[in-house]
Amino acid sequence: MPDRDVDIRSSTSGGPRVIGRRSEFGEARAVPARSPRMNRHLRPDAEKDDPMTLTEISTVIDPVHFRTVLGHFPTGVVAITSTDSAGLPVGMAVGSFTSVSLDPALVAFLPDKTSSTFPKIRESGRFCVNVLGAGQQDICRSLALKGSDKFASIDWTPTQHGNPRIHDSIAWIDCVIDTIYEAGDHFLVIGRVASLEVDDATSPLVFFQGGYGCFSSTSLTAPGEADLLRPLSIVDQARPEMEAIARELGVECCASVSIRDQLVLVGSSMASTLPTSPHIRLGQRMPFVPPLALPLMAWTEGREFDKWIGRGGQALNRDLLMQATSRVRERGWSLVLRSDAQVRFEGAVARLPLTGATGDLAGEVTAAARALSLEGYEPAEIDPAATYDVRIISAPIFGVDAQPELLLSLYQLPNQLSGAEVERYRDRLVTAAETVTAKLGGSKPPTA
């Protein structure tokens, strides 16, 4: 049994009250009381110019107005779950969850002091954070019920520590209570992370302006890194076209760029009508080997092009690659059809972390890319009457040196498009790429 709560510092001793809990991770830790010196540091002129203390200042804020103003800040929604002394599941929905520290791994949430559920969680000494998805509003309603079995309609399985892990949640974080602080009319609960995992990377449930909703990631840009500053500035100029094409065609429009021997995904605009999550992860870097993103290399010649071909390995059919490259140069666009090899490649990319990829994982992506069939790339003809299962349509944006600066690609197209529909999607994408090229003062190289 975990030790009972220990009052480490009284609230009358000049600082915030701290309630600690010893756990398997070690002793609970207190923080020093906030001294007048600290108050002056936080608010230099408070004591000198204003006779009101910080406590007095807080009492003049109308709670309704406070809640209304802060309601304009969107928050994620999580279910904090545990079990009571009888081993039955208990839980509460909160919007006050946050990360605290990487080393050690700490998270926190702030339950109301009047909560009837939190004492049971505190007594257990452990909890699981379930990150709720956009379609899990019913979980919040169930957990808000009083005097009934909140988990009667909730499917769950126990974590290693025995906490309920709610099915279909986006992610879960299993924790042991580290420290509990008093914070006004709430507690601040610090949890030490024991294990965590992502189960379903879909859109999260969001609380905003008094209601639940979902985050619509219709237009996103990768975080700025030194070698991406130029590409990201182009994405900024391309964004209006990307958003328009995604909205008009009901697809996802992505932007990618080559950086040395890497292909980097730097931008995405997604139609709000798409029921799925984004196809790409912004900032994802992967080995740039043929035939990936062929339009980025189609106008490159000499040593650089030969070096790129060399990354394809011995199994690469160079004749087919050169034919595909010639078609891209003549057309100004690229088409990739669905294949099992393409699906396997995308699966390998999905397993690749955004940073710190091991050699084995990067090698898996390279091997999957080399296994792609060139016969699914750049078909010689598009028959308007035939049907096609299109995976990607791409068109390059050219800079002032008449070389590709960025590649726009359409993902999540409808299945079994007619050739005429493929041409409609293609033409809209090419128009968007040409518009951005003109905005940059660029031009497409003349066709030989």
N, C-alpha and C positions, 0 to 999 in steps of 0.2 A: 504494500500500500504506500502511496506517496505521502510524504510528510504534510501536515496541515499547514495552512497559510501562516506566514510569520510576519508580524508587523515590524519592519526594520526601522522605520522612522515615523514618528507621530506627525500628524498634520499640523499640530500646534507648535512644532519645533522650528518653524521658520522656513520649511521647504515642502515640496510635494510629498504626499504620503506614498510610500512604496510598500507593496505587499509582495513578498518573495516566495518562491517555491523551490525547494530542493528537488532535483530530478536526477535521472540516471546520467545526465550530462554534467552534473556538478552542482555546486552551491549557487543559490540565487545571489544576484549582485544588486547592491543599492547604488544610487547616484547621490552625490553630495547635495545638500540643501542649496536652494538658490539664494545666494547672499545679496545684500544691497549692492555690492560691487558688481555682481553678475547682472542685476537689474539695470544698473547704470550702463553696463556694456550693451545690453539688449536695447535699451531706450535711453540714450545719453541725456536727454533733456527732461525726462519724466519727472524726476524728483526736484530738479532745479526750477522748472517753469510751471509745473502743474501740481497743485496740492493733492490731486487725486492719486491714490495708489493704483497699481495695475489691477488689483482685485476690484476696486471701486469702479474703474473704467469699464470692466467687463460687465458689471451689473446694470449699466445703463443701456446696453444693447438689447433691443426688443427681440425675443427668441423667434417670433414668426418672421420678422424681417431678416434676421440672421439666416434662418433656414431658406428663405426665398432667394436671397442673394447667392448663397453657396449652392443652391440647386441649379444654378447656371453652369456649374462645373461638373461635367459628366464623370461618373465613376463606374467602375466595373462592379459586378455583383457576385458574391461568393456565398456558398453555404458552409458554415463552420459546423462540423459534426464531431460527435464523440459518443460515448455510452455512459449510462448512469451506473449507480452502484449495483443494480440488478442485471446489468449487461444489456439493457435495452437501448436502442439508438435514440439520441437526442441531437437537435440541430437548430440553427438559427441562420437567417439570411442577413448579411451585412454588406454595406457599401464602403466600409472604412478599412479595407484591407490594404496593406502596403508591404513592400520589401524594406528591410532595415539594413542588412549587412551581408556581404559576400563571404567574409572570413572572420568569425564563423558565420555560417549561413543562418540568418535570422529573418523572420517575418513578423508582422504585427497586425492586430485588429483591435477595434475599440467598441466593446459592447456597452449598452446602457446599463447603469447601475440598477435600474428597476427590472431588468430582464429576469424572468423566472427560469430561463434555460441556462444562462451562463454559470450560475452556481454549480450545476451538475457537471458542466465542462471543466470548471475549475477544480472540482473534487476529483475528477478522473485524472487530471494532470496532463492530459494530452488532447490533441484535436487534429482534424484533417480539414484542409482548405479545399473545397471543390469549386473550381472556376466554372460558372454556369454559362451555357451557350444561349444564343438569342432565342431558341425555341423552348427554353426551360423556365418560363415565367410561372408555370404551374408548381414548380418546386418551391418558389418563394411563397406562393399562396398556401401550400401545404404546411410549410414551416411556420407560417404566421398563425396557424390554428391554435387555439387554447383549449386545454381540457380534453384533448382527443389524441389518437395515435397519429402523429404527424407523418410517420413513415409508412402508413398503411398503403399509400399509392406510389411510394418511391422505391424503385429497385436499387439495391446496393449490395456491395460485397465488402467484407472487412479488409482493411489494410494489414500490414504486418504487425502494427501496434493495436489492431482491433478497432480502429475508427471506421465508420461507414464511408466508403468511397461510392459516390452516387454515379450510377450508370449514365453514359452519354455526356458527362461533363467534359469540358474542354481539357482540363488538367486537374491534377490533385497534388497536394503538398502535405505530407504527413509530418506532424510536429509534436514535440513535447514542450509543455509550458516551461519557460525559462524564468521570466520575471513578470510581475503584475504591478502596474503603477496606478494610482488614482489620478484622474485628469478631469477635474470639474465634475460633471454629472455622468461621466463615463469612466471605465477602466481602460488602460492601455495594456494590452496583453502581448508580451513578446514570446514568440515561439521559436525554439531551435529546430531546424529542419532535419528530419531523419531520412526522408526519401521523397522524391517527387518525380512526376512524369507527365508528358502530354499524351492524351488519349485520342483527341479528336480536334484537329486544328481548324475549327470553324469560327464563325463570327461570334463574339462574346455578347452576353446580355449586359445592357448599359442602363443605368438610372440617370435620367436627365430631366430637369425642369418638372419634377414631380411625377414622372411616369417612366415605365420600362420601355426599352426599345433595343435596337441593334445598331452596331457600328457599321456604317456602310463605307467600306474602304474603296471608294470609286476612283480615287486618284492619290497615289503614293509615290514618294521619291526615296531612294536609298540614302542612308546616312552619308554625310560628306567625309570622304577620306582624301588624302593629299593627291592621289593619282586619279581621283574621280571628279575633281573640281571643274575641269573643262567639260566632260560629258554631262555633269549635272546642270551646268549652265545651259547646255543645249536642251536637256530635258525640260527645263523651265520654259523655254521658248516653244517646245513641242507640246506641252501639256494641253493647251486649248484644243489642238487637233486630236490628241489622244482621247481626251474626254468626249469630244464630239463623235468620233468614230465608234467608241465603245457604246455610247448612248444610242446612236442611230442604228447600229447593227446588232446590238444586244450581245456583245462579245467582250473579251478582255484584250486590251491593247497594251503591249509591253515594249520597253526599250532596252536594248543591250548594246554593249560596246566591247571591243577587244583592247585589253591592256597587256602588252607583251604576250605571254603565252597563256593568258587567261581570258575567258569570256565572262563578263560581269553583267548581271541584271540590275539595271539602275532606275527603272521607272515602270509604273503600272497604272492604268485606268481601267476600271471594271464597270460594266453595266449593272445598275442597281437591280435589274430584273433577273440576273443570274442567281440560281439557287445555291451555287457552290462557292467555296472559298477561292481566293486567288490561286491561279495555277503556278505562279512563281513566288519566290521569296526574295524580297528586295535586298540587294547587297550580296546575293549569292554569287560566289566565284567558282568556276569550274575549269578544268583543262580545256583549252581551245584547240581542238583537233578536228580535222575534216571528217565528215562533211558539215559539221555544226556551223550555223550562221554564215553560210557560204557567201552571201552578198557582201559581207564585210571584207572578203578577200578577193572577190571576183575581178576587181580592177587593179589588183596588186600584181606586180611582175618581178622577175629576177630572183635574187637571193632570198628575199623575205617570203615570197610565195613558195619557193622550193623548201624553205625551212618549215613552213606550215604543212605542206604535203608530207614532209618527212615525219611529222608527228602522227601520221595516220597508220604507221606500222607496215609490215611487209604484206599483209593481206589486202591492203587498199588497192582497189582496181583503178589505176591512174587514168586509164582511157575513159572509163565512165565518169570519173571526177572531172576531167577536162571537158567532156561533153556537157556535163551539168553546169560547169562554170561558164562555158560559152553561151548557153541558153540564158543564164542569169544576166550576163552582160548585154545580150541582145534585147531581152525583155525589160530589164530594170526591176524585176521582182522575182520572188522565190516561192515555190510551193512544195510542201512536204505532206505526203499521204500517211495515214495511220498504218502502223505495222506492229507486230509483237515486239520486234527489236526496239522500236521507238518507245513503246510503253516501258520496256525494261530499262532503257536509258533514263527515262524520266524518273523511274523509281530509284535508280542509283543516285540521281541528282538530289532527290528528296531526302535521301539518307545522309547526304553530305552536309556537315555543320557549316554555319555561316563563317565561322572562324576556327582556326586550329584543326583543320582536317588532317587526319593521319595519312600516311603514305598509302596504306591499304585502301582507305575509302576513296582517295583521289585516283588510285589505280583502278578501282572498280568502275568509276565513271569513265575513265579513259578507255578501258576494255569494252564497256557498253557502247561508247561512241564509235569505236572502231568496228563494232559488230553491226552497225547500222547498214541497211541495204541501200545502196545508191539508186536502185531501181525505184524506190519510193520517193526519191528526190528529183525534182524538176522534170516531171513527165513531159515528153516532147510535144504532146497535143492535149488540148482540153476540148472534149466533145460536148457541145451545149446540151445534147440530149442524154448523155450518160450521167451516172451518179458517182460521186466521189466522197470518200470518208477522209476529209481534210484535217490534218493535225495542226499545221502552221501555214500561214501566208505571211511573207515578209517583204519589206521594201526598204532600201537604204535612204538615209538623209546625207546629202553631200555638202562638203565644206567649200571654202574658197579655193582650195587646191584641187577641186574636182575629185576628191577621194572620199569614200564613205566615212562619216563621222559617227553615225549612230544607226542602229537597225530597229525599225518599227516592225512588230510582229503581232498578228492576230491569233489568239488562242480561244479555246472553248467555243468553237464554231458548231452549229447544228450538225447532227449526223446526216450522212447521205444527202449531200447537196448536189443539185443538178449542176452540170457544167455551166449553164447560164447564171446560176446563183453564185458559183465560184467566181465567175468573171465580175459579177457585181461587187462582191466583197473585195476582190483584188483591185478593181478600178477605184473604189473609195479609198483604199489604203494608199495606193500610188498617188492619188491626188493629195492626200494628207502629207505624204513624204515630200512631194514637190513643193507644197506650200511652205513647209518648214525650211526646205533647202533655199527657197527664194528669200525667206526671212533672214537666213544666215548670210545671204549674199553669195551662196554657193551655186554650183552648176554640175550637171551630170556630164561625165566624160563623153566625147563624141564616139559613136559606134564605128568601129573599124570597118 
